[in-house]
Amino acid sequence: MAQSQSERKSRNADAHRERYRRDPIVRAKASLKQEIRMYGKLPASMRDALLKGTAECEICGVPLNCRTAKRDHCHKTGVVRGFLCNSCNAGLGLFRDQVELLIAAVQYLIKAQKQGD
């Protein structure tokens, strides 16, 4: 008996979901495609570094891959600044990307360190 088009689509979708669930490379490529849809194409060197897992957070240096890398961008212009880990990206966001607040935070930590915490 011939399969209908909807049955074939359903079976293909099930097979794709299973590959996605089992294969980390499939998931990494899907994540990268999502990033490209959101922010545009990446230079080949950045894409390759993410896929190979050799990329690092530009603030703390922790290793990054397609799943862990967060594309940091200016909220005013949308220009991509680089890749960060989730913690560093969240930290910048909590400081509302304001250099003055980050400098004040560093000065606070230095002062506390000199006082012996």
N, C-alpha and C positions, 0 to 999 in steps of 0.2 A: 504494500500500500504506500502511495506517495505521501510525503510529509507536506503539511501546509507551511507556508512561509513563516507564520507566527510560531509554529512548533520549532522550526529550525532556529529562529531568532532566540527563542526561549532556551533551547539547548546550548547555543553558543554563549549566551549570557551566563548560564550556569557554569560552563567550562571556564569562562573568563574569571568569574568570581572565585572559583576554586584555585586557579593559577595565582590570582592576586593574594589569596589567603596563604598559600603555601610558599610562594617565591619572593624573597626580599628584594631581588633585583626588579621584578615586575612592580612591586610597591614603590621602590625608589624612583623608577622611571615615571610612574604615574604622578608621584609627588613633584618631580621636576617639571612635568608637563603642566601641572596646575600652577606652579610658580611662573612659568613662561606665559601662561594665559593671563595671569594677574599683572605681571611686571614687564613682560617683553623678553626677548631672547638674551641669553647669557653669552659672554665670550667663551670660546671653546675651552680655554684653559680653566675657567671657573667651573664650567659644566663637568669637565673631565675630573677635576679635583673632587667635586661633590660625589660623582658616581663612584670614584675609586676610594673615597673616604680619606683623602689626603688633605682636605681643606681644614683650616683652623679658624676659630673665633678671632676676629681682629682686635679684640680687647684682652681676653684672658688666655688665648692660645689653645683652648680645649679642642680636640679633634671633632670635626663636623662631617656629616654625610647628608644625603638628600632629605632624610627624615628629621634630622636635628638642626639643620641650618635654618636660620631666620634671616630673611633678606631685610636688612636695615635700610630705611629710606627716609628722606626728609618729608615730613607731613605737609609742609607748605608747598614744595615744588614737585614732590613725587620722585625726585632723583634718587636712585639707588646709591647708597654709600658703601655697602659691603655686606659681608655675612657675619652674623653673630650667633652665639649660643642663646638658648632661651633665657637664661638668667641675665646675661648682659643686655639683651634686647629689652627685657622687662624693666631692668634697672634704668636704662635710658628713657623708656616710656614713663616710668614713675617720676622721673625728674623733668618730664615734659620737654625733653630735648633742649633744655635751657642750660647753656654753658655756665652761666652765673651760678645757678643752683648746684651744678656739679663741682665747681671750684669751691663754693662755700662748704659743700660736704667734705671735700678733700681737706680743706683747712680745719674743719671741725675734727676730723679723724687724726690729723697731725697734732693738733692741740691736745686731744685726749691721750694720744700716745706719749707725748712729752710729759704729761702729768701722771703717767703710770697707769692709765686706764682706771 
